[in-house]
Every structure is written in structure tokens, then in C-alpha cells.
Amino acid sequence: MARRLAAALTFIGFLLLGGCGNDYGVDQNGQPIAAQRLDNQWLVLNYWAEWCAPCRTEIPEFNALAEQLKGRNVSVFGVNFDQVQGEELKSASEKLGIRFTVLARDPAEFFDVPRSEGLPVTYIIDTQGKVREQLLGEQTAAAVMARLEALQALK
């Protein structure tokens, strides 16, 4: 009986641990993305592409925003619209001067992010993983910060 109980508890433990966090893949440098970096916090998710001129213009703004948000329960992440991977993703990120984390795997499925046909597009996602805002077009750090603060005040 004790052996069956121990086996059942072990099995339940594996199930619980297996369900902790999502698999967000790796970043532009091939480093694993820990679930705690995205789960249970606010996210600013910016979709970009090398061929998108407004994306190139707003990248420094998102670099600045990522710096401003350090130490807060908010993170800035990028996603390549063309879904390039590996060295191609790393190279594209470097060419654009991206200093924030770029996810190699699009997290849209985890957050029910609608596919946008236009770029650039940025989503603000709350601590429950719900898309709270879709920002189309080129953004500034100040504008995204203001929108983020307004949304957080409503929560």
C-alpha cells in the first residue's frame, strides 16, 4: 500500500511540475527562456521585421523602454514577424540593434495574440496572460509607458 501511495504521489508530482510554466523556447542567442520571465507579469510584445522601416525606427524606443522597466513586473520582448530562426534571427536582431530579448518562438498561442497583417504591432499583455491592448504603427517609449501605466491602474 505504501509503495502504491508513493508511486501515485510521484506521478502527481511529475504532472504538477510538468504544468509549471510554458515552453517559450529560446531567445535570439539560443538561450532558453524561463517561464518565470513571461508568466505572471506584464509583457510588452513587439513584432518586427528587417524589411519594415517603421520597425527599424522604433527599435531604439523599445531598447529604452526595456531599460526603464528593469526591476519592475514588466518585460519587453520582441518577435520576428517572418519567424526567422537560429543564426538568421541573431543576425537580424544585431543588425537592428535590438538589446531586449527576442523570442525565437512566437508566443501568440499562449496569449491568444491575433495575427496582425500590418507592422509594426505591439501588444500589452497583463499578468493573467490576457491581451489588453494592440498598438498598431510606430511607437515611442513614452507612449507605450503611458498606455501600460493606464492599463495597470485599471487592474
FENQUIPE-V215916 format. One record per residue. N is the residue number from 1. RES is the residue in one small letter. PSI is psi as a letter, one per 20 degrees, with the letter a starting at -180 (NA if undefined). OMEGA is omega in whole degrees, 0 to 359 (* if undefined). NEAR is the number of other C-alpha atoms within 12 Angstrom. Layout:
BEGIN
{{N & RES & PSI & OMEGA & NEAR} {N & RES & PSI & OMEGA & NEAR}}
END
This chain:
BEGIN
{{1 & m & g & 181 & 7} {2 & a & h & 180 & 8} {3 & r & g & 179 & 9} {4 & r & g & 179 & 10} {5 & l & g & 179 & 11} {6 & a & g & 179 & 12} {7 & a & g & 180 & 13} {8 & a & g & 179 & 14} {9 & l & h & 178 & 14} {10 & t & g & 180 & 14} {11 & f & g & 179 & 14} {12 & i & h & 178 & 14} {13 & g & g & 178 & 14} {14 & f & g & 179 & 13} {15 & l & g & 180 & 12} {16 & l & g & 180 & 12} {17 & l & h & 179 & 12} {18 & g & h & 181 & 13} {19 & g & i & 181 & 12} {20 & c & o & 176 & 15} {21 & g & r & 179 & 19} {22 & n & r & 175 & 23} {23 & d & o & 182 & 24} {24 & y & j & 177 & 29} {25 & g & c & 184 & 24} {26 & v & r & 177 & 26} {27 & d & a & 183 & 33} {28 & q & i & 179 & 32} {29 & n & j & 179 & 25} {30 & g & j & 180 & 20} {31 & q & p & 179 & 16} {32 & p & q & 177 & 20} {33 & i & o & 179 & 25} {34 & a & q & 182 & 18} {35 & a & h & 182 & 20} {36 & q & i & 176 & 20} {37 & r & h & 181 & 28} {38 & l & h & 184 & 32} {39 & d & q & 174 & 27} {40 & n & k & 173 & 21} {41 & q & r & 177 & 24} {42 & w & q & 179 & 34} {43 & l & q & 169 & 41} {44 & v & o & 187 & 45} {45 & l & o & 184 & 43} {46 & n & p & 176 & 49} {47 & y & p & 184 & 48} {48 & w & r & 174 & 43} {49 & a & q & 180 & 32} {50 & e & h & 184 & 30} {51 & w & i & 184 & 17} {52 & c & o & 182 & 23} {53 & a & g & 178 & 16} {54 & p & h & 177 & 24} {55 & c & g & 180 & 34} {56 & r & h & 181 & 29} {57 & t & h & 185 & 25} {58 & e & i & 181 & 33} {59 & i & g & 178 & 40} {60 & p & h & 178 & 22} {61 & e & g & 179 & 28} {62 & f & h & 173 & 40} {63 & n & g & 179 & 31} {64 & a & g & 179 & 24} {65 & l & g & 179 & 33} {66 & a & h & 178 & 33} {67 & e & g & 180 & 20} {68 & q & h & 186 & 20} {69 & l & i & 179 & 26} {70 & k & p & 179 & 14} {71 & g & i & 177 & 11} {72 & r & r & 181 & 16} {73 & n & l & 181 & 24} {74 & v & p & 177 & 31} {75 & s & q & 176 & 37} {76 & v & p & 177 & 41} {77 & f & q & 175 & 41} {78 & g & q & 175 & 41} {79 & v & p & 177 & 42} {80 & n & p & 183 & 40} {81 & f & h & 183 & 33} {82 & d & j & 177 & 21} {83 & q & k & 174 & 23} {84 & v & q & 186 & 24} {85 & q & r & 171 & 25} {86 & g & c & 183 & 22} {87 & e & h & 179 & 15} {88 & e & h & 178 & 20} {89 & l & g & 179 & 32} {90 & k & g & 180 & 29} {91 & s & g & 180 & 19} {92 & a & g & 179 & 31} {93 & s & g & 180 & 35} {94 & e & g & 180 & 20} {95 & k & h & 181 & 16} {96 & l & i & 179 & 29} {97 & g & k & 181 & 23} {98 & i & p & 179 & 38} {99 & r & i & 176 & 26} {100 & f & r & 184 & 32} {101 & t & p & 175 & 40} {102 & v & p & 180 & 48} {103 & l & p & 178 & 40} {104 & a & h & 180 & 35} {105 & r & p & 179 & 31} {106 & d & p & 181 & 31} {107 & p & j & 184 & 37} {108 & a & h & 181 & 27} {109 & e & h & 181 & 16} {110 & f & h & 187 & 21} {111 & f & j & 182 & 28} {112 & d & l & 179 & 18} {113 & v & p & 179 & 26} {114 & p & q & 178 & 21} {115 & r & p & 179 & 21} {116 & s & q & 177 & 19} {117 & e & i & 181 & 13} {118 & g & q & 177 & 20} {119 & l & q & 351 & 31} {120 & p & q & 176 & 35} {121 & v & p & 181 & 34} {122 & t & p & 179 & 43} {123 & y & p & 172 & 40} {124 & i & p & 185 & 38} {125 & i & p & 183 & 37} {126 & d & a & 184 & 29} {127 & t & i & 178 & 24} {128 & q & j & 180 & 18} {129 & g & j & 182 & 27} {130 & k & p & 176 & 26} {131 & v & p & 181 & 27} {132 & r & h & 183 & 29} {133 & e & q & 172 & 27} {134 & q & p & 181 & 30} {135 & l & o & 180 & 26} {136 & l & q & 177 & 24} {137 & g & r & 183 & 26} {138 & e & p & 183 & 28} {139 & q & q & 171 & 34} {140 & t & q & 178 & 27} {141 & a & g & 182 & 27} {142 & a & g & 181 & 18} {143 & a & g & 180 & 19} {144 & v & g & 179 & 36} {145 & m & g & 180 & 28} {146 & a & g & 180 & 16} {147 & r & g & 179 & 24} {148 & l & g & 180 & 34} {149 & e & h & 179 & 23} {150 & a & g & 179 & 15} {151 & l & g & 180 & 21} {152 & q & h & 179 & 21} {153 & a & h & 179 & 10} {154 & l & h & 187 & 10} {155 & k & NA & * & 13}}
END
